[in-house]
Amino acid sequence: MKLLTIAYYYPPQSAVGTLRTVRFLSYLSAQSHQCRVITSADRDLPFHPQGAVLPEVLQSVPCERVPSLPIKPLWQWPTILIKRLRQCLGLRSINDFEIARHFWLLDLEWGWILPAYRAACRQIKRERPECLYVSCPPFSSAIVGLLLKHRFGLPLVLDFRDGWGGSGYHGIGSDHRWEKRLVDAADHLVVTSPSDQAYYRSLSNTPVSLIHNGYDHPFDTRHADPKPDTPLILTYLGGWDGFRRSPQYLLTLLAQSDFPWRLLSVGSSNDQVEHWAHRLGVADRVICHDSMAKSQLGSILEQTDLLFVNKGEPDPGTTDSHIAAKLFDYIACGKPILSQLPQGDSANLLTQWASQHYPLQGNAQDRRLLRQLAQQKKQGRLHSQSAPDGFYQQFSPTFLAHLLEQQLEELCELNEAQSETQLGLNATARKL
Protein backbone atom coordinates (compact mmCIF):
# COMPACT_ATOMS: atom_id res chain seq x y z
CA MET A 1 0.00 0.00 0.00
CA LYS A 2 1.20 3.49 -0.88
CA LEU A 3 0.02 6.05 1.66
CA LEU A 4 0.27 9.84 1.69
CA THR A 5 -0.04 11.33 5.17
CA ILE A 6 -1.01 14.95 5.81
CA ALA A 7 0.08 15.80 9.37
CA TYR A 8 0.65 19.38 10.48
CA TYR A 9 2.36 18.10 13.64
CA TYR A 10 5.36 15.82 13.15
CA PRO A 11 8.81 15.52 14.73
CA PRO A 12 10.66 17.52 15.95
CA GLN A 13 7.35 18.59 17.58
CA SER A 14 6.86 16.26 20.53
CA ALA A 15 3.26 16.64 21.72
CA VAL A 16 0.52 14.00 21.66
CA GLY A 17 -0.64 14.66 18.12
CA THR A 18 2.86 14.01 16.84
CA LEU A 19 3.29 10.78 18.79
CA ARG A 20 0.07 9.25 17.46
CA THR A 21 1.11 9.83 13.86
CA VAL A 22 4.61 8.49 14.53
CA ARG A 23 3.22 5.31 16.13
CA PHE A 24 1.00 4.59 13.15
CA LEU A 25 3.62 5.34 10.50
CA SER A 26 6.29 3.38 12.35
CA TYR A 27 4.11 0.28 12.26
CA LEU A 28 3.01 0.75 8.65
CA SER A 29 6.59 1.30 7.49
CA ALA A 30 7.75 -1.79 9.36
CA GLN A 31 5.03 -3.74 7.50
CA SER A 32 6.60 -2.62 4.19
CA HIS A 33 3.92 -0.11 3.28
CA GLN A 34 5.26 2.86 1.32
CA CYS A 35 4.58 5.96 3.41
CA ARG A 36 5.22 9.60 2.61
CA VAL A 37 4.54 12.61 4.83
CA ILE A 38 3.66 16.24 4.23
CA THR A 39 4.04 18.30 7.39
CA SER A 40 4.49 21.86 8.54
CA ALA A 41 7.77 23.73 8.47
CA ASP A 42 6.38 26.14 11.10
CA ARG A 43 8.22 26.38 14.42
CA ASP A 44 7.49 27.60 17.97
CA LEU A 45 3.99 26.12 17.96
CA PRO A 46 2.00 26.61 21.21
CA PHE A 47 1.88 23.43 23.35
CA HIS A 48 3.99 21.63 20.73
CA PRO A 49 7.60 21.84 21.94
CA GLN A 50 10.41 20.54 19.82
CA GLY A 51 12.67 17.70 20.82
CA ALA A 52 11.06 14.56 19.41
CA VAL A 53 13.37 12.27 17.46
CA LEU A 54 12.14 10.16 14.56
CA PRO A 55 12.30 6.41 15.23
CA GLU A 56 14.83 4.64 13.07
CA VAL A 57 12.11 2.98 11.01
CA LEU A 58 10.81 6.41 9.95
CA GLN A 59 14.12 8.04 9.14
CA SER A 60 13.91 6.71 5.60
CA VAL A 61 10.29 7.83 5.13
CA PRO A 62 10.22 10.83 2.74
CA CYS A 63 8.97 13.92 4.54
CA GLU A 64 8.26 17.26 2.88
CA ARG A 65 8.08 20.27 5.20
CA VAL A 66 5.85 23.06 3.94
CA PRO A 67 5.72 26.57 5.50
CA SER A 68 2.37 28.27 6.06
CA LEU A 69 1.36 31.49 4.40
CA PRO A 70 2.00 34.58 6.61
CA ILE A 71 -1.60 35.05 7.74
CA LYS A 72 -1.09 36.28 11.32
CA PRO A 73 -1.53 39.98 10.43
CA LEU A 74 -4.99 39.13 9.06
CA TRP A 75 -6.24 38.48 12.57
CA GLN A 76 -3.65 40.12 14.84
CA TRP A 77 -4.17 43.70 13.63
CA PRO A 78 -8.00 43.54 13.65
CA THR A 79 -7.80 42.10 17.15
CA ILE A 80 -5.63 44.98 18.38
CA LEU A 81 -7.84 47.61 16.72
CA ILE A 82 -11.09 46.14 18.04
CA LYS A 83 -9.70 45.87 21.59
CA ARG A 84 -8.60 49.50 21.54
CA LEU A 85 -11.94 50.60 20.09
CA ARG A 86 -13.80 48.77 22.84
CA GLN A 87 -11.60 50.47 25.43
CA CYS A 88 -12.35 53.90 23.94
CA LEU A 89 -16.07 53.14 23.98
CA GLY A 90 -15.95 51.86 27.56
CA LEU A 91 -17.17 48.39 26.58
CA ARG A 92 -16.49 45.17 28.42
CA SER A 93 -12.96 43.83 27.94
CA ILE A 94 -12.78 40.51 26.11
CA ASN A 95 -9.83 38.25 25.45
CA ASP A 96 -7.96 38.12 22.16
CA PHE A 97 -9.31 34.69 21.30
CA GLU A 98 -12.94 35.85 21.22
CA ILE A 99 -12.03 38.49 18.64
CA ALA A 100 -9.42 36.69 16.57
CA ARG A 101 -11.58 33.62 15.90
CA HIS A 102 -13.83 35.70 13.63
CA PHE A 103 -10.89 36.15 11.26
CA TRP A 104 -9.93 32.48 11.02
CA LEU A 105 -10.97 29.74 8.62
CA LEU A 106 -11.66 26.96 11.13
CA ASP A 107 -8.50 27.54 13.18
CA LEU A 108 -5.22 29.40 13.50
CA GLU A 109 -3.41 27.10 11.08
CA TRP A 110 -5.56 27.77 8.00
CA GLY A 111 -2.59 29.48 6.32
CA TRP A 112 -1.17 25.98 5.77
CA ILE A 113 -4.08 24.78 3.58
CA LEU A 114 -2.94 26.09 0.20
CA PRO A 115 0.80 25.31 0.57
CA ALA A 116 0.05 21.79 1.82
CA TYR A 117 -2.43 21.22 -1.01
CA ARG A 118 0.08 22.28 -3.65
CA ALA A 119 2.80 20.06 -2.17
CA ALA A 120 0.40 17.11 -1.98
CA CYS A 121 -0.65 17.57 -5.61
CA ARG A 122 2.98 17.33 -6.70
CA GLN A 123 3.50 14.21 -4.60
CA ILE A 124 0.36 12.49 -5.87
CA LYS A 125 1.24 13.12 -9.51
CA ARG A 126 4.74 11.78 -8.94
CA GLU A 127 4.21 8.90 -6.50
CA ARG A 128 0.61 7.77 -7.19
CA PRO A 129 -0.45 6.92 -3.60
CA GLU A 130 -3.44 4.65 -3.06
CA CYS A 131 -4.89 6.39 -0.01
CA LEU A 132 -4.85 9.69 1.92
CA TYR A 133 -4.54 9.82 5.72
CA VAL A 134 -5.08 13.21 7.39
CA SER A 135 -4.38 13.80 11.08
CA CYS A 136 -6.51 16.47 12.81
CA PRO A 137 -6.43 18.88 14.57
CA PRO A 138 -5.78 21.35 13.14
CA PHE A 139 -9.13 20.68 11.51
CA SER A 140 -8.21 22.95 8.62
CA SER A 141 -5.95 20.08 7.49
CA ALA A 142 -9.13 18.17 6.65
CA ILE A 143 -9.81 20.76 3.94
CA VAL A 144 -6.54 19.72 2.32
CA GLY A 145 -7.79 16.14 2.29
CA LEU A 146 -11.17 17.19 0.90
CA LEU A 147 -9.59 19.11 -1.99
CA LEU A 148 -7.25 16.24 -2.82
CA LYS A 149 -10.04 13.68 -2.77
CA HIS A 150 -12.16 15.75 -5.14
CA ARG A 151 -9.26 16.29 -7.53
CA PHE A 152 -7.69 12.83 -7.60
CA GLY A 153 -10.48 10.52 -6.43
CA LEU A 154 -8.34 8.91 -3.71
CA PRO A 155 -9.98 7.38 -0.62
CA LEU A 156 -9.72 9.73 2.35
CA VAL A 157 -9.30 8.77 6.01
CA LEU A 158 -9.63 11.55 8.58
CA ASP A 159 -8.18 10.93 12.04
CA PHE A 160 -9.83 13.24 14.58
CA ARG A 161 -7.41 12.88 17.48
CA ASP A 162 -9.71 15.25 19.38
CA GLY A 163 -13.42 15.60 18.78
CA TRP A 164 -14.67 18.76 17.16
CA GLY A 165 -18.25 20.02 17.31
CA GLY A 166 -19.62 17.76 20.01
CA SER A 167 -16.50 17.34 22.05
CA GLY A 168 -16.61 20.04 24.69
CA TYR A 169 -12.88 20.37 24.05
CA HIS A 170 -12.63 22.30 20.80
CA GLY A 171 -16.11 23.78 21.09
CA ILE A 172 -15.46 27.42 21.90
CA GLY A 173 -14.43 29.41 18.87
CA SER A 174 -14.53 26.55 16.41
CA ASP A 175 -16.40 27.11 13.18
CA HIS A 176 -18.51 23.95 12.86
CA ARG A 177 -20.25 24.86 9.61
CA TRP A 178 -17.54 22.82 7.91
CA GLU A 179 -17.73 19.85 10.23
CA LYS A 180 -20.52 17.81 8.64
CA ARG A 181 -19.30 18.64 5.14
CA LEU A 182 -15.79 17.38 5.87
CA VAL A 183 -16.93 14.25 7.70
CA ASP A 184 -19.43 13.42 4.94
CA ALA A 185 -16.68 13.77 2.31
CA ALA A 186 -14.37 11.30 4.07
CA ASP A 187 -14.46 7.61 3.24
CA HIS A 188 -13.64 6.76 6.85
CA LEU A 189 -13.34 8.67 10.11
CA VAL A 190 -11.17 7.60 13.04
CA VAL A 191 -11.81 8.97 16.55
CA THR A 192 -10.25 8.38 19.96
CA SER A 193 -13.17 8.15 22.42
CA PRO A 194 -16.53 6.32 22.65
CA SER A 195 -18.43 9.61 22.99
CA ASP A 196 -16.85 11.01 19.83
CA GLN A 197 -17.70 7.80 17.98
CA ALA A 198 -21.35 8.07 19.02
CA TYR A 199 -21.48 11.76 18.12
CA TYR A 200 -20.09 11.33 14.60
CA ARG A 201 -22.24 8.28 13.90
CA SER A 202 -25.27 10.46 14.63
CA LEU A 203 -23.88 13.31 12.53
CA SER A 204 -22.96 11.45 9.35
CA ASN A 205 -23.28 8.18 7.45
CA THR A 206 -19.49 8.01 7.09
CA PRO A 207 -18.14 4.88 8.85
CA VAL A 208 -16.49 5.75 12.18
CA SER A 209 -13.84 3.64 13.91
CA LEU A 210 -12.64 4.00 17.47
CA ILE A 211 -8.85 3.72 17.67
CA HIS A 212 -7.61 4.88 21.06
CA ASN A 213 -4.31 6.52 21.82
CA GLY A 214 -2.11 3.87 23.37
CA TYR A 215 0.76 3.67 25.81
CA ASP A 216 4.46 3.84 24.98
CA HIS A 217 7.68 2.48 26.38
CA PRO A 218 8.92 2.82 29.17
CA PHE A 219 5.44 2.91 30.70
CA ASP A 220 4.84 -0.76 29.96
CA THR A 221 7.65 -1.84 32.28
CA ARG A 222 7.58 -2.07 36.06
CA HIS A 223 9.43 0.68 37.93
CA ALA A 224 10.69 0.47 41.48
CA ASP A 225 8.76 2.19 44.26
CA PRO A 226 10.43 5.03 46.19
CA LYS A 227 11.65 4.31 49.71
CA PRO A 228 9.02 4.76 52.46
CA ASP A 229 11.11 7.31 54.39
CA THR A 230 11.10 9.85 51.54
CA PRO A 231 8.52 12.61 50.89
CA LEU A 232 5.35 11.75 48.98
CA ILE A 233 6.25 12.40 45.33
CA LEU A 234 3.49 13.42 42.94
CA THR A 235 4.33 13.66 39.23
CA TYR A 236 2.50 15.48 36.45
CA LEU A 237 3.45 14.82 32.82
CA GLY A 238 2.38 17.29 30.14
CA GLY A 239 1.36 20.92 29.81
CA TRP A 240 -0.57 23.22 32.12
CA ASP A 241 -2.75 25.84 30.47
CA GLY A 242 -4.18 27.67 33.49
CA PHE A 243 -7.79 26.85 32.59
CA ARG A 244 -8.58 23.28 31.69
CA ARG A 245 -5.40 22.00 33.31
CA SER A 246 -4.58 24.24 36.24
CA PRO A 247 -2.34 23.25 39.18
CA GLN A 248 -4.11 25.66 41.53
CA TYR A 249 -6.36 23.20 43.35
CA LEU A 250 -3.74 20.49 43.83
CA LEU A 251 -1.11 22.93 45.08
CA THR A 252 -3.63 24.53 47.44
CA LEU A 253 -4.35 21.13 48.97
CA LEU A 254 -0.67 20.26 49.26
CA ALA A 255 0.20 23.65 50.76
CA GLN A 256 -2.27 22.90 53.57
CA SER A 257 -0.86 19.42 54.22
CA ASP A 258 1.15 18.45 57.29
CA PHE A 259 3.27 15.74 55.64
CA PRO A 260 6.41 16.07 53.48
CA TRP A 261 5.75 16.12 49.74
CA ARG A 262 7.21 17.10 46.38
CA LEU A 263 5.56 17.81 43.05
CA LEU A 264 7.47 16.97 39.86
CA SER A 265 6.19 18.71 36.72
CA VAL A 266 7.55 17.57 33.35
CA GLY A 267 6.40 19.61 30.37
CA SER A 268 6.71 22.68 28.21
CA SER A 269 4.46 25.07 30.14
CA ASN A 270 5.70 25.06 33.70
CA ASP A 271 5.05 28.78 34.15
CA GLN A 272 1.57 28.01 35.53
CA VAL A 273 2.79 25.63 38.21
CA GLU A 274 5.68 27.94 39.10
CA HIS A 275 3.24 30.87 39.42
CA TRP A 276 0.98 29.04 41.86
CA ALA A 277 3.89 27.52 43.77
CA HIS A 278 5.32 30.98 44.47
CA ARG A 279 1.91 32.41 45.26
CA LEU A 280 1.19 29.65 47.80
CA GLY A 281 4.69 29.71 49.25
CA VAL A 282 5.67 26.17 48.26
CA ALA A 283 8.13 26.88 45.45
CA ASP A 284 10.85 24.93 47.26
CA ARG A 285 8.74 21.75 46.99
CA VAL A 286 7.94 22.00 43.28
CA ILE A 287 10.54 20.68 40.82
CA CYS A 288 10.05 21.50 37.14
CA HIS A 289 11.63 19.77 34.16
CA ASP A 290 11.40 20.71 30.51
CA SER A 291 9.70 18.31 28.11
CA MET A 292 11.41 14.96 27.79
CA ALA A 293 11.09 12.14 25.32
CA LYS A 294 9.13 9.29 26.86
CA SER A 295 12.19 7.07 26.63
CA GLN A 296 13.94 9.43 29.07
CA LEU A 297 11.23 9.31 31.76
CA GLY A 298 12.36 6.13 33.51
CA SER A 299 14.24 7.95 36.28
CA ILE A 300 11.24 10.24 36.88
CA LEU A 301 8.88 7.28 37.20
CA GLU A 302 11.18 5.57 39.70
CA GLN A 303 10.89 8.63 41.96
CA THR A 304 7.10 8.76 41.65
CA ASP A 305 4.51 7.67 44.21
CA LEU A 306 1.44 9.17 42.52
CA LEU A 307 0.77 10.23 38.94
CA PHE A 308 -1.54 13.24 38.71
CA VAL A 309 -3.99 14.11 35.92
CA ASN A 310 -6.54 16.91 35.74
CA LYS A 311 -8.93 18.63 33.36
CA GLY A 312 -11.34 21.52 33.77
CA GLU A 313 -15.05 21.35 33.09
CA PRO A 314 -16.03 21.02 29.41
CA ASP A 315 -17.84 23.75 27.50
CA PRO A 316 -21.38 24.56 28.68
CA GLY A 317 -23.94 22.06 27.45
CA THR A 318 -21.34 19.43 26.57
CA THR A 319 -19.71 16.46 28.28
CA ASP A 320 -16.04 15.58 28.47
CA SER A 321 -15.64 13.38 25.40
CA HIS A 322 -11.86 13.78 25.17
CA ILE A 323 -9.64 11.12 26.73
CA ALA A 324 -6.38 12.57 28.01
CA ALA A 325 -3.72 10.64 26.09
CA LYS A 326 -1.41 10.50 29.10
CA LEU A 327 -3.90 8.23 30.86
CA PHE A 328 -2.88 5.22 28.78
CA ASP A 329 0.73 5.69 29.87
CA TYR A 330 -0.35 6.27 33.46
CA ILE A 331 -2.44 3.09 33.56
CA ALA A 332 0.25 0.99 31.85
CA CYS A 333 2.83 2.19 34.38
CA GLY A 334 0.81 0.79 37.27
CA LYS A 335 1.59 3.70 39.59
CA PRO A 336 -1.35 4.94 41.71
CA ILE A 337 -3.23 7.72 39.89
CA LEU A 338 -4.61 10.85 41.54
CA SER A 339 -7.19 12.55 39.33
CA GLN A 340 -9.17 15.77 39.15
CA LEU A 341 -11.54 15.12 36.25
CA PRO A 342 -15.09 15.98 35.19
CA GLN A 343 -17.52 13.20 34.40
CA GLY A 344 -16.87 11.79 30.96
CA ASP A 345 -14.67 9.49 28.94
CA SER A 346 -11.39 10.20 30.77
CA ALA A 347 -12.91 9.39 34.16
CA ASN A 348 -14.64 6.33 32.70
CA LEU A 349 -11.34 4.99 31.32
CA LEU A 350 -9.70 5.23 34.73
CA THR A 351 -12.65 3.58 36.42
CA GLN A 352 -12.51 0.68 33.99
CA TRP A 353 -8.77 0.08 33.70
CA ALA A 354 -6.68 1.79 36.41
CA SER A 355 -5.42 -0.63 39.04
CA GLN A 356 -5.29 2.19 41.64
CA HIS A 357 -7.37 5.31 41.09
CA TYR A 358 -7.92 8.06 43.66
CA PRO A 359 -10.31 10.78 42.37
CA LEU A 360 -10.41 14.17 44.04
CA GLN A 361 -13.95 15.26 44.89
CA GLY A 362 -13.48 19.00 45.30
CA ASN A 363 -14.38 18.99 49.00
CA ALA A 364 -12.86 18.56 52.46
CA GLN A 365 -12.41 14.83 51.85
CA ASP A 366 -9.55 15.56 49.46
CA ARG A 367 -7.15 16.68 52.21
CA ARG A 368 -7.97 13.52 54.14
CA LEU A 369 -7.31 11.40 51.03
CA LEU A 370 -3.87 12.93 50.51
CA ARG A 371 -3.01 12.40 54.16
CA GLN A 372 -4.05 8.74 53.93
CA LEU A 373 -1.91 8.23 50.83
CA ALA A 374 1.06 9.80 52.61
CA GLN A 375 0.54 7.43 55.54
CA GLN A 376 0.36 4.43 53.23
CA LYS A 377 3.65 5.46 51.66
CA LYS A 378 5.27 5.88 55.09
CA GLN A 379 4.06 2.42 56.07
CA GLY A 380 5.39 0.92 52.83
CA ARG A 381 1.90 0.11 51.51
CA LEU A 382 1.78 2.42 48.46
CA HIS A 383 2.95 0.19 45.61
CA SER A 384 2.75 -0.05 41.84
CA GLN A 385 0.33 -2.64 40.47
CA SER A 386 0.04 -3.92 36.93
CA ALA A 387 -3.04 -2.94 34.95
CA PRO A 388 -5.88 -5.47 34.64
CA ASP A 389 -5.67 -8.34 32.17
CA GLY A 390 -6.28 -7.28 28.61
CA PHE A 391 -5.11 -3.69 28.93
CA TYR A 392 -1.62 -4.17 27.55
CA GLN A 393 -2.87 -5.99 24.46
CA GLN A 394 -5.91 -3.80 23.76
CA PHE A 395 -3.98 -0.52 23.99
CA SER A 396 -0.57 -1.51 22.65
CA PRO A 397 0.79 0.70 19.85
CA THR A 398 1.14 -2.32 17.57
CA PHE A 399 -2.44 -3.50 18.00
CA LEU A 400 -3.90 -0.01 17.52
CA ALA A 401 -1.79 0.65 14.42
CA HIS A 402 -2.90 -2.70 13.01
CA LEU A 403 -6.52 -1.56 13.34
CA LEU A 404 -5.71 1.49 11.24
CA GLU A 405 -3.83 -0.67 8.73
CA GLN A 406 -6.93 -2.85 8.28
CA GLN A 407 -9.13 0.18 7.57
CA LEU A 408 -6.66 1.62 5.07
CA GLU A 409 -6.22 -1.67 3.22
CA GLU A 410 -9.97 -2.25 3.01
CA LEU A 411 -10.47 1.22 1.53
CA CYS A 412 -7.70 0.68 -1.01
CA GLU A 413 -9.16 -2.67 -2.07
CA LEU A 414 -12.66 -1.18 -2.35
CA ASN A 415 -11.41 1.78 -4.35
CA GLU A 416 -9.48 -0.54 -6.70
CA ALA A 417 -12.54 -2.74 -7.22
CA GLN A 418 -14.71 0.28 -7.96
CA SER A 419 -12.13 1.61 -10.41
CA GLU A 420 -12.01 -1.73 -12.23
CA THR A 421 -15.80 -1.84 -12.38
CA GLN A 422 -15.91 1.67 -13.78
CA LEU A 423 -13.30 0.79 -16.40
CA GLY A 424 -15.40 -2.20 -17.41
CA LEU A 425 -18.52 -0.08 -17.70
CA ASN A 426 -16.65 2.49 -19.77
CA ALA A 427 -15.33 -0.21 -22.11
CA THR A 428 -18.84 -1.62 -22.53
CA ALA A 429 -20.23 1.83 -23.25
CA ARG A 430 -17.62 2.40 -25.94
CA LYS A 431 -18.50 -0.88 -27.65
CA LEU A 432 -22.16 0.06 -27.65
N, C-alpha and C positions, 0 to 999 in steps of 0.2 A: 504494500500500500504506500502511495506517495501522498504525504500530508503537508499542507501549508498551514502554519499556525500564525494567527494574529494575536500578539500578546503585548500590550503596552508596557507591562511590568515584566522584567526579565533580568537575570544577573547582569551587572553587579548589584541591582536592587535586591534587598534581602527580606522583604516583608512577606506576609502569608500568601498574597496573590502570586508572587514570584515562585514560591516553593511548590505550590500546587502544580503550576505549569511544568516546572523542572521535574517533579516526580513522574508526571504522565509521559513527558518526552523521553526521560531516561529509560523508562520501561519500553516504550515503543521502539526507540532506537536499538535497545538491546535485543528486541525481537526482529531486528533486520528490516523494520519499516523505514522508508526514506522520509525523513522529517526536515523541514526547513522552517525558519522563524523570521518573522518581521516584527521588530520591536522598536521602542522609542529610544532616540538618542538624547532625550531630555535628561537633565541631572537635577539634583537638589529637590527631589519630589517629597512633599509633606508625608510623613509617616512611612516613607519608603527609603530608609537609609541604604547606603552602599556598603559593600563588604562581602556579598555572597560570591562564592566561587563555583563555576560550572563543574559538575561532576565530569569525570574523565570520559564517560560514555557520550556526553554532549559536546565535548570540545571539538569534535569533528562535524557537528551539525551546522550547516551554513546558517548564519544569522546576519540579517541586514538591519542596521540601526538607522532609523529615519527621524530627523528632527521635526518638531511641530512648527507650524506657521506662527509668527510672533503676534498672537492675538490678545495678549494681556492688556494693552492699552484700550482695547475695545470695551472692556468692562471696568478697568481700574479708574480711568479718568471720569466716566460717568458716575461711578461710585463716589469719588471724591467730591465732584460738583454737587451731586444730590445731597450728600451729607452736609456740606456747607450751606446749601440753600435751606435745608431743614433747620439748621442752627439759626440762620438769619430770620426765619419765619417763626422761631420759637416752638417748633414741632418736636414731638417725642423723638429721642435719639434711638436709632436702630443700628444693628450691627452690619458690617460690610456685606456679609453673606446674603442678607435679606434683599439688599439692593443688587448686588452683582449677579445673582442668579437670573435676573430678568434679561441679562445680556449674554447668556450662555445658550448653546445648543446642546441640551441634555446635561452637560457637565463642563468642568473646567478644561478638560482635555480635548475639546472638539476641534482645536487647531491641528490635531494629528490626523483627522479623517482624510483629508485630501492627499497629503504626502504618503500616508500608509496605503491608500487606494492605488495611487500611481505606482508605488513600489511593488505592490502585490500583482498588479496587471503585468508588469514586466516579468515577474517571477512565473506567473501562470503561463504566459506565452512561451517562456523558455523551458520550463521544467514540466509542464503538464501534470499538475497534482490531480489526485482523484477525489480529494475531499478538503473542505475548509473547516478549521477549528478556531473559534474566536473566544478568548478568555475575557470576561467582564466582571466587575467594572475595570476601567471606565466604560459605561454603557454606550458611549458614543462609538466605541470600537465595533459595536454590533452593526452600526450603519455601514462601516467598511465591508463587513461580511454580506450585508444585504445588497450593496452595490455590486460586489463581485459575483454573487449568486445570480443576479439578474443579467449580468453581462456574459458570464461564462457557463451558466447552467450547472455549476458544481453543487453537490450536496453541502449543506451548511449546518454545522453543530455549534450552538451557542452554549457556553459554560458560564452560568450566572453564579459566580462564587459567593456573592451576596444577593439576596432577593432585592427586588426593585420596588414596584408600586405597592405591594401588600406587605412589605417586610417590616415596617416600623424601624428600619435601620438606615435606609436611603430615602425615606419618605419626604422629609422637609426639603424643599427647594428642588426636588427632582421634577423634570418635565415628563409626565407619564403619558402624554398624548402619543408618543412614539412606541410605548411599551407593547401594546397589543399588535401593532403593525409589525414590529421586529420579531416578536415571538411567533406570530402567524407565518412569517416568511421563512423561518428556520425549518429545517427538516427534522431536527431533534434538539431538545433543550435539556441541559444538565443542570441540576440544582444541588444544594448541599444540606438541606434540612427538610424534614417531613412537612412542615407548614408551608414552605415555599413550593414543594411539589403539589400539595393540595390546591394552593392558590393558582398556580399556572395551569393546572388541569381544568380548573373552573373558568379560567380566562380564555383558553385557546384549545383547539383540537390538535395542536402540535404535540407529539409524544414527549413525555417528560420523565427523565430518569433521575433517581436519587443516587448520587455518588458523593459520599461524605469526604471531608478532609480527613486524612489519616495521621498516624503518629510517625515519627522519624527516630532514627538512631541518634543519640544514645538512650532515648527514653524507654526503649524496649528491653533494657538490661537492668538488673537489680543493682542499686547503689547502697552503700553502707549507711547506717543510721548514725547521726552525730552522738557523741558521748552524752550521757545523762547530766553530767555536771556542767554543761555549757548552757548559755542563754538559749531561749526558744528562738529558733531562726525561721522566719517567714520569708518566702521568696516569691517575687512577682516577675513574670517574664512577659515582655511586650511593652507597648506604649501606653502612656497616660494621656488623656486629652482634656482633663479638667471638667468634662461634662458627663459623658457616658461611662468613662472610666476614671473616676477621681479617687485619689488616695485619702481624701479628707476623713471619711468615716472611720476607716481602719486605723489611721494614725491617731485620731481622737480617742478611740478605744484603747490603743496601746499606751498612749500618753498617760491615761488614767490607771494603768495597771501597776500592780505592786510586785511584779516578778521581772527578772532580767529578760530582755528580748533584743532582737536585731531584725531589721527589715532589709533584705537584699532586693534591689530593683535593677533588672537587666533590660535595657532598651534604649531607644533613641530619643525619648522625650522625658528625661528625668527632671526637667525643670519644675513640673507640677509637684512631684513628691518632695523635691528639695524645698520648694516654697512652703508647703504645709509642715514639713519637718522643722524648719526654722520658726515658723509662726507658732507651733505648738511646743517649741523648746526641746525637741528630741533629735536635733540634727546629728548629734554624736552617735545615735543608734541606728541611723539609716545609711546604708552603704550602696552607692550607685555605680553601676558598670555600664559602659556603652554596649551597643548591640554586639552580640557574638553569634557566630555560626553555631548551629545546634551541636555540631560535633565537638565544640569547645566547652560545652556546658557541664561536662561530667563532674568537674571539681565543685561547681556551684551546687549541683544536685546532692553531692555527698555532704555538703554543709547544711542541707535543708531539712527542717522538721515538717513544715507545712507549706504547700503551694497555694498561693492566693489568686483568685480570679474574681473580677467584678464587672458589672455593666449597669448603666443607668436605666431608667424606665424608657420603654419605647415611645414612639410618637403617639400623641393622643388618638384614641380610637383604634389602635393597632396592638398586636401582641408581639412578643419577642420571638421572631421566627429565625433569627440568625444564631447559629451555633458558633461560639468562640472557638477558633481553630486550635488554640492552645490546649483546649480541654482534652483532645485526643492524646497529646503528649503527656499531660498531667495524669490521665487515667492509666496510660501504659506504664508510667514510671512507678506507680504503686504508692507514692507518697500520699499521706493524708491531705485532703483538699479542703481549704476554707473558702467559702464562696459568699458573694454578695450579688445576687442575681434576681431579676424579675421573673415572674412565671413565664414559661415558654420553653422553647426547644433546648436551650443551653441547660436550664435546670433539669429538664426531663432526661437529658443524656446522662448527667451526673447521677440522678436517682437510679437510672437503669444499670449503669456500668461501673461507677466508682466504687472501689472496695472500701474506702473510708471518706465520707463526705460530711462536712460540718457546715451547714448553711447559717449565715447570720440572719437574724430576724428583724433587726432595726429597733430593738428594745433593750431593756435592762438585762435580759437574759444573755446578751452577747458578751458582756464583761465576764459573767460567770462562766460561759463557755470557754473563753480564752484562758481564764484561770485554771479550769479543769484540764485543758490541754497542756498547760505549763506543768501542772502537777504530774500528769501522766508521763511527760518527758523526764521529769526529775526522778520518777520512780522506775524509769526504764521500760515503760509500757507503751510508748508512742513509736510504732514500728511501721516500716513499709510493708505492704501486702500486694501481691500480684492481683491484676484485674481478674474478673470472673472468666470462666471458660468461654471461649468463643470470641472474646474481644480482639485478641491479637491476630486472629485470622480474618475476621470480618472487617477490620480497619487497617490492615497492613497496606503499605503503599503499593505492593505488587498486586494484591487482589483488587484494589480499587482501580488501578491503572488498567488491569485486565478487563474490568467492566466497561471502561471507556473504549478499549480496543475492540470489544465485541460490537458496540454500537457503531463505531466508525466502519468496521468491516462490513456489517450488515447494510449500512447506507451505500457504501461503494458497490457492493454486489447488486443491490436494488437499482441503483442508478445505471449500472452497466447493462442490466437486463432490460430496463426501460429504453435505453439508447439502442440496443439491438432490435427491440421490438419496433421502435420508431423507424429504424433503418429499413426493416423488412416492409413496413407499411409504405414507406416512401418508394421503395423498389417496386412494390405491387402497383402503386398509383401510377408510376411512370410507364409500366407495361400496359396499363389500361388506357 
